[in-house]
Amino acid sequence: MNKRYLILSALLILAGIGLVILPQKSKNKELTPEELLMAIKDPSRFVSTDLITDRIIKKDPSLVIVDVRPAKEFKIFSLPGSVNIPMDSLLSGASMAILKPEGKDKVFCSDDDILADQAWQIFKRLNISNIFIMKTGVNGWINTIMKDNPPLPTEDSRAYDLYSFRKAARQYFQGKDATSSSNRQQNDNKDNPAVPKKEKLNLQKSTNTKPAGGGC
Amino acid sequence: MTGPLIPLGYIPEAWNNVFAVLLGMGFGFTLESSGFSSSRKIMGTFYGYDFVVLKVFFTAAITAVVGLLYLDQIGWADFSAMYVLPTYMAAAITGGVIMGMGFAMGGYCPGTSFCAVAIGKIDALLFSAGLLVGIFIFSEAFPLMEKIYESGNLGALRVNEALGISAGLFTFLLILIALGMFWVATIVQGKVKKVEY
């Protein structure tokens, strides 16, 4: 028999033996129930609306706000710069591409924090890092940032600091009219200055979900 | 392409067709240069005078699987994320019998028939015409065959998982089987009367 064939065969067998010997990589990248429980018990997964507001204003490039509400609600009102991934398309390729990058802080938000927490748990289980939940959700954001809630005269200076921060933030989002308060109903109005400018989403969904055909 | 470059957006989707053409040309060139545009060569496997088809396709399979598993080991590819076509047992057996009969009668598989058309073989022209007629009949009669088409669905099954062994061990066994087959094929080829073509 040709010597070349013998050498190639030996090489293939060696490669095969190597595959048998090499340790199998753990394919289970999901968290175990124990690890998930630990993560759920950790309150640091919640971030306040003020912190998010601060980062939005500072145009923090490492912040990704993921709005998990249905697209219809997202259209009516959304946080500036947020990305809409409705619950039913959470696990699509496009949303994984948004959530996978490790250097970014992905913050889930929904009307309150229930849907956001569900989304958070799904991705925590998939072992995706740097994910958070915006405490009290979009409604909470409107209530704390967009509504005027002056502190009581008896409250301490921290409350006043927070109040002035929120007032400044409101001014930032609303433009000049800082004193007017806003709520969800008003936000339905298109010309309402309280609606922050929505950034155009550039969510590209791959239309090609078909696998490449094989065969000879 | 099934990924990861295009679905994740590293390469715009418009390149899909360009890649398809380039890969198709490469595939066609390889088929032609291996002599697969000759129906006599392909039929050699059936009659036992030329086993090059068996050797080429098994070599391709084991080379690809060994490469993929090593790439997975060093973390350049994710074997577990690979798309696996679902297995429809009854449909696969029915389709396999029909395809095999066509293969044995015509001397081409769909890919090689187009290669042979490219170099002007008349039998391949007829074969390809038949192929198109077949596709037409299948499409029109699909509602009648839908039950067979979707029967015996076992999901995205991998052979090693079905056997309950690791992918590495299965690959090793596959290499041994392939080399054993090559060896037997060479012996058979030596005993069968040579066919000149």
Interface residues (C-beta under 8 A of the other chain):
Chain A: M1 Y5 S9 L12 I13 A15 G16 I17 G18 L19 V20 I21 L22 Q24 K25 K27 G93 A97 Q204 S206 T207 N208 P211 A212 G214 G215 C216
Chain B: M1 T2 I6 P7 L8 G9 E13 N16 L31 F57 I62 V66 L69 Y70 D72 Q73 S80 Y83 L85 C109 P110 G111 T112 S166 A167 G168 L169 T171 F172 L174 I175 L176 L179 F182 T186
